[in-house]
Amino acid sequence: MYSDYLKYSRYIGKITHELRQAYYKTGTEEEKREIPLEPSQLNAKQGLGNFPAFYLQGQHCEKSDCGSCTNCFYSEFHYDSPTAKQIQAQCDYVINNFERLVLAEQYGTNEFDESELKFPNAKPIFMTFSPTGSFFSSKEFPEEVRLDFLKKLERKSEELKRDIVLHIEAHSLDVIKHKDYIRSSEETEILRRLHAKCILGFESSNEWSRNVLYNKHLPLNCFDEAVEVLQEAGIEPGAFVFSGFITHTDTEAKEDMLSSIRYLKRRDVFPVLMFANSQAWTLPDLLRWKGKHTLQEPFTVLDTVYDALDILTNGGKEFPGYYLIPEPVEGPPYPEGNIFYDRADIPDFSKTSSIQAHQILKNLRANRNIARFVTDWQRLRRENPDYAKYIERIKQKEANKTSKEERLTMALKYGVDNMPDYIAYRTQRDLDEKGAEEDRYKI
Ligand code: SF4
């Protein structure tokens, strides 16, 4: 079985790598030299939670360069490797504009344990700051620059007399590689004082989904070890859980995410629920362009969140613990295909239903009021005539599906056959839309 898995994942990796390289060839020499002075920025309504997020630009995620992670193209920039000084400039930009970029961007409800706060009479400040790939990668974020940034962040917290809750993102393999350092270093002490939460790339507890469909190259025992290292170091671990792998039906997507959440709950790892859009220059986007991949339906997203909350609250008997649902409509990069919008591909599904579904999710993100989410979702199911049609479609899809291997073999064949046409189409689209996205991701 594992040699078959390897065969498929190599194939997917090759397609993914070639698509990324084709994109990088569209950049000019000038673009490569212009390392930005600002990280990419998401405001509180666009990011992981109700707080702003900053991602360093310039150095590609190492996994992206290797062709991992089928659906992802977060490293969609042309720049040459930045120097430590150029990365530091992006960190300083956030520190020097902290009031506007971070303080003014706190929004809605965020959960924290008051007993752990140094300044219990003031609301803590939530934020994400990370490279595109891994916080602990010295290539993406050199140690001395990281330490300098964290010290400045801690000084901000002291000046403002408010705790900071810092979210960072990392690869499990980097955590393991630097485990002695993470267990005991000045940096870890500061991370603890900044209530750091480290979100690991995980995607799924299912081997086929994680290491074949997503091509993550992540053995489960490595993920478990990274979790232990973080827990021993006093850094709370979280994990990205992905829904919407290529070839999955909506029912499979939901079951996959729910199993992964159960897996994480047993290990005391909080989940970050990612619902897949379609990013340009990826295999899913190529397949979608040819009508061979459909994003999951908006109602599937809500149905999955409903069941996920049931697991996290143990059937409504407990507090859910920390969890995040990033805004599925945003990027970066801004998605080419969006779960909630332009869903002309779903028969008998009105634009109003899509907007209603998205609004219910946006409300949950903003106020984290689970009871209200449950009431709104139940009402929509009762009253919206599109819901019964949705249930019928989902059943039909399940009844008519072929084996997972057959579905993937067909998808890969379409991917290879249509790659030259897709590259020509995407190159032209990028030329036509140049500049629009950069503006969208500035606070
Ligand atoms: S999902 Fe994360 S680890 Fe994978 S390529 Fe994208 S940024 Fe890198």
Residues whose N, C-alpha, C, O or C-beta is under 5 A from the ligand:
A	BS01	SF4	C61 K63 S64 S68 C69 C72 Y74 T132 G133 G201
